[in-house]
Structure formats: structure tokens, C-alpha cells
Amino acid sequence: LTNLVRGNLLPSAHLWITSRPSNDEQLPADCIDRTTEIREKPDVTSQRNLKTQLKDQFTQVCEGIDRQKTSALLNDIFTDLYIIEGEKGEVNVQSETRQVQDAKFKPVRQETPIKYHDIFKDTSGENKPIRTVLTIGMAGIGKTFVSMKYMLDWAEGKANENIDYIFPLPFRELNLRKEREHSFEELIHQFFPAMESS
């Protein structure tokens, strides 16, 4: 083997020696033209770190008003919600009570049900990417849980594998940081510290 490595046996041969890191010092340095190391791509590592954090965050969730006592597995308590595609336009800022009162006077339109895991998929047939989704609904109806379920399914590899990253940014906490501008990268590193090291 030493003669092969030194080029005495087959001078024109290309050699690719694979070794564990602890064994790399066993070969004479004058016999090695290049040392390489195989690692996972940084994006694979950061995605795995993010998925781990999201699983930790959303596997066990708290229900109800007293969030200290009642917790359950999200996959056990989640029920598929009736999500319909609405009309594009201005956001209605009326109170929920007023919206319900006004609803009886509006003509019924064609409702298009959407599964929560298809929320970013185009259903119009135009094959246009959907980048922004606004979900509205009465307080307590399940908007937060459906977004948690979407992220948990992605983190567990059950759905939306075409998405590289999902970053749930809590608006309550973002509003507390209004005193200065933050870059998107700074926010990601603050809310997802594992992303900074990967």
C-alpha cells in the first residue's frame, strides 16, 4: 500500500483515500496532495436544526385560557378546520360581531374549501406562486393551531417538503422591538439561535 500511495507501483493512478478523522495522521504528509473533509451542507444542517426547534415548540401545545395546566399533543387534538378561499381585496377591519351581523345581508358566493397543508398552493389553475396568505376568523376558532400544525407537519417531513424554511415570527414580540430597525437575519438569529451556528 505504501508503494501505491508513494506512486512507485502505478505512477499515473489517481488515489482517493477515505479515512476517519483520527486516522489521517497515519499517512506520510509528503504522499498527500490534498486533504478534504466531507460534511453535510450548511443548509441541510440549519434546516435540520430549525425542524428540531419547531418540533420541540409545537409537538406539545397548551389549550384554553389557563395555558400552564392543560397541554396535549398537537397531533392528538388537531381537527381539520373548514378553510375557504376568500376574495382578494381590502382587509375588513370591522369588529367580528359587526361582520357576523352584516353577513346575513350578503349573497352567498361559491366556497372553495382548502386543506391546511395546501394553503400556499394555487387552486385557480393559473399556476401562480402564492407568497402571502392572510387567514381571518373568529377568536378561538383555531387559526393559531392550524398554523402550528402546518409547521409541525413540515418539521416532521409529513407535508410541504418543497419548502426549505419556515420561520414563525411572533408579532407580539416583534411589536416590542419597534424602537429600532432589525434586519431579517438579526430577527432569525434572535428567535432561532440554532440557525446562527449552522
Stockholm file with secondary structure:
# STOCKHOLM 1.0

chainA/1-198         LTNLVRGNLLPSAHLWITSRPSNDEQLPADCIDRTTEIREKPDVTSQRNLKTQLKDQFTQVCEGIDRQKTSALLNDIFTDLYIIEGEKGEVNVQSETRQVQDAKFKPVRQETPIKYHDIFKDTSGENKPIRTVLTIGMAGIGKTFVSMKYMLDWAEGKANENIDYIFPLPFRELNLRKEREHSFEELIHQFFPAMESS
#=GR chainA/1-198 SS CHHHHHTSSCTTCCCCCCCCGGGGGGSCGGGCSCCCCCCCCHHHHHHHHHHHHHHHHHSEEECSSCTTTCEEEHHHHCCCCCEECCCCSCCCCSCHHHHHHHHTTSCCCCCCEECGGGTTSCCSSSCCCCCCCCCCCCTTSSHHHHHHHHHHHHHTTSSCTTCCCCCCCCHHHHHTTTTSCCCHHHHHHHHCHHHHHC
#=GC SS_cons         CHHHHHTSSCTTCCCCCCCCGGGGGGSCGGGCSCCCCCCCCHHHHHHHHHHHHHHHHHSEEECSSCTTTCEEEHHHHCCCCCEECCCCSCCCCSCHHHHHHHHTTSCCCCCCEECGGGTTSCCSSSCCCCCCCCCCCCTTSSHHHHHHHHHHHHHTTSSCTTCCCCCCCCHHHHHTTTTSCCCHHHHHHHHCHHHHHC
//
